[in-house]
């Protein structure tokens, strides 16, 4: 099927032809046959690099009105915005922040790219532009089962479908075990395919020997014995890092680039530093390009992390994880796409949608610590890593290699090479998530009784799974919790036995896009702070950091005693007494975050804070951003309850 045969604007056809796109891939042709250019709902469950973005463009370019592209991550939203903005005649916009705004400036654009959280918050704040949408494309719809992001995506999509009766929905997904259930939920035609533009073979490497699923085998020379020869418990074979390094070097020697996935940030940096001695830049002939990318990274900041990254980049290697600043991640991703970097050592977050394909993907670690034990990674997560292998037009094939040992070879083959990815299940049943969205339904006026709440949630994936009885029971518990928290009240009178009405605090909490538990904690903290002799900016930060909407900051064993002493010495400025915290460890982590933020506004540099508190530069950036949002919510809640704590706006103004 040719692009020129489709009902698309001529300039668009010419634009994609210049990019080499004239014939549709089989999954794209199947989407056209399913009616994607005629307004039909379609779920496309196809592998990475099989043309999902072009399927989205087909829907958006043929829609009879404005379109919305929903992304799970800000970085991916920026990438997709740039793609759509480059299309001829397309007026694109992007929105990923300002959770207390309607986003009315987004009205009138042809395509809006936004996170599900932004769309949800805009709806809560009375956005009307969403009612004009003709088409919504949801990327990575399998993230319905993500712990916090999933319920928001699910409820947002259900709300849009409820508000706009003729809305076209196109959902893009990795291959999962139950795509037909997602398609049934969305009243969509399922396009399911295993086709890829570049063949992918997946194998397990033990020692230096790789056995692939197509029956081929390959040996790579492993230079070092990475085990302790004096330890009789060791089998004396090369360790996983040595095998990974050999696989990377083998790829580069063959003219390809490599992605190496490990379990943690520290492991990513350590592996990159190990590979920096392998001469990869020289092997690829990219010494000058690597030096330029390193200089770009060094210009961003002078943190230890930034210096480590720049040092690795000079050798043609990078590490990538959430602790890096956004600028560093952008430099790495762009440098890799431009072939100025031979290998990226990354945590699994890199596999979550950012476009960085490679000749070979090496998955060194298949298990990670979950808080109590080491657990196998989900099969879908590993498949997404493996799916980054093979660049259309550049590589003859893609290779994904899992590094294992003789004792784990069979398990790796069964679980990840031959195994199917998990089914997608709703996480809306999580009590905290359900309370959040029940409050939103009441505060926006969409529902005033439990029966009406059930009507609002009737279009969710959870309702399809749980049935009416299970949903009703969960909603009843959520309503009781919200009443007990002072977010909702029951008003008697009229035809109904009672109506559910959001209290002023509940309304503000919902509009500010914070969880009910966060709103409750902030209100309690503001009342306490107002009674204090002299509340400080540390007080303000402690209030907002001790909430579920502030990311945890890891507290190491060596820091615990020192942080305990800090909390004891500053007890007069804290709203929680040390003996009264329900979760003392969690509260101590909140105090650490508050201390970091207080020192930040006091003039401490990124470099000083990163070194003193063992956090990543990107962690500091994200905490500052979240603190600004939560302090804004605290100001709004203070106005609502008529409690003034001057330290709150003072702290916010100095961030």
Protein Blocks (a to p, Z undefined) as FASTA:
>chain_A
ZZklpccdfklmmmmmmnopabdcfklmmmmmnopmnopacdddddehiopmmmmmmmmm
mpgcddddddfbfklmmmmmmmmmmpghiacdddfehjlbghlmmgoiabdcddfklmmm
mmmnopaklmmpcbdcdehkllmmgmklmmmmmmmmmmmmmmmmklccdddddddfklml
mmmmnopacdddfbdfbdcdddddehjaccdfkopacddddfbacbdfklmkbghiacfk
lmmmmmmmmmmmnopacddddfbfklmmmmmmmmmmnommmmnopmmmmmmmmmmmmmmp
mcfklmmmmmmmmnopacddfkbcfklmmmmmmmmmnopafbdcddfklmnopacddfbd
cdfblcdcehjaccdddfklmmmmmmmgocehkagbdcddddddfklmmmmmmmmmmpcc
dddddfklpmklmmmmmmmmmmnopacbfklmmmmmmmpmklmmnommlmmmmmmmmmmm
mmmnopaccdeedjbfbdcdddfklmmmmmnopafklmmmmmmmmmmmmmpmbdcfklmm
mmmmmcckbccddddfklmmmmmmmmmmmmmmpcbdfklpfblmlmmmmmmmmmmmmmmm
nopafklmmmmnopafklmmmmmmmmmmmmmmmmmmmmmnopacfklmmmmmmZZ
